[in-house]
Amino acid sequence: MPGEGINRLKMLLVLEVLISGVYIALTRGLLFIYIVSIGKGVEGISIVVGVAALATIGISLALYKRPGFLVKRVWMKFTFMHGLERILFIFIPITQDPLLIALIFAAINSLPTGTFMNLVTYGSLSEEDIKDVTAKRQAAWNVSSMVGFALATLLVAFMPQEGKYFFLFLLGSAIGLLSTLTVALMPMSHLEGMEMPASVEQPEKVFSTSSFFVALLASSSLLAIVWVPYVMDFLKGPDYLAVAMSLAGTSSMTVASLFWRKRSFRTLRSSIGLDAVAPSLALATPIPVIHPILSALSGFTFTGANFVGNFLFAGYNRWLGAIKSSILLILIVSVAQALVSPVSILAAGNFFLIFAMVIVLKLVALLLASTMVPEVAIVSEESARTYSFTMYQTSLTGYQASVELSKDAVVTTLRMAALALVFLSLYIIYRVALLVIF
């Protein structure tokens, strides 16, 4: 793509998220608050997150097996799904059934909009351009999300309870459809027929970085699931205070995007360690009005930690390929959400235990990054590569063994079922013969 086309694409990518930030604030940003407001709490949120994550994993794996779907009629598919995602959000506040909400949200998450967005970014830009546009998109998203959450805070606080969430979701979806117009203007013809690399050059690096990213995003997902119910149900804070927490977190992420974007990986490593501070303080703070300040701290540190994963994959894109990078990033998010959903359901009501798990996951992410990801490790690069390769080989061997074990178990089960069927047939024949004879 010529330089003028790249600049135009980068501008459209930033403009898309600048508009989408308001849409996300008024839909996804209010989803957990809406679920808590109708009395479903941690369990309801966990069901919605878990079902949606499993649906996304299934779609991502299918796309990974058949990536041809992504690189045929790219513009038409991306534009259609981008718009459809926004329309589907309108149906969520119509119901108060958590299972139905989960199914609608699963349908939304099943649309590979994020995968297409990653494909356009990773398939069109260089590593430096990817880092640049990632930081700018984050900053633009934060600014527009601040507007969205500020608007949501006012409306949630002063609108009558009946119908206010439907109005907010409808408004958000309408604004979101404006961002679909920017997608329609993006150049995508160069992505038609794009091929995947035959093999991955350094699978152990992808494995170690993915493991770190899953732990980090799992901790973030679990914190998102528990924090709003903790403030609204346990500390008895009002719903507009929960929206204010989102506003404060988003505001700090705007500053954080500018602060962390040019930092080295070694400096970014500190953000991973600091990311465990906010949930620790949140658990120890019984005063609801202080939690927006803690949300701001969490947003600042998480932005830096999140940049580590995104910037690493920007570098891996050279040999991993745009298609695999696009699918893998979405898959990592979905796996993280799927892992924490059953945990939060089982520990529902035990806020201390869930917050403790959040802190442990953040420390695990720090440990993985510090020992197995060469770019940010505190050990030597050679040692980090050795640890990463050893863990990768161990996991691969365990996976192969489990597959073989599963195959043996399935074969044994089928044989036992066939034997049982034979005995059942003999018994039926015996009973029929008795009836005929006597």
Order of alpha helices (4+ residues) and beta strands (2+ residues): alpha-alpha-alpha-alpha-alpha-alpha-alpha-alpha-alpha-alpha-alpha-alpha-alpha-alpha-alpha-alpha
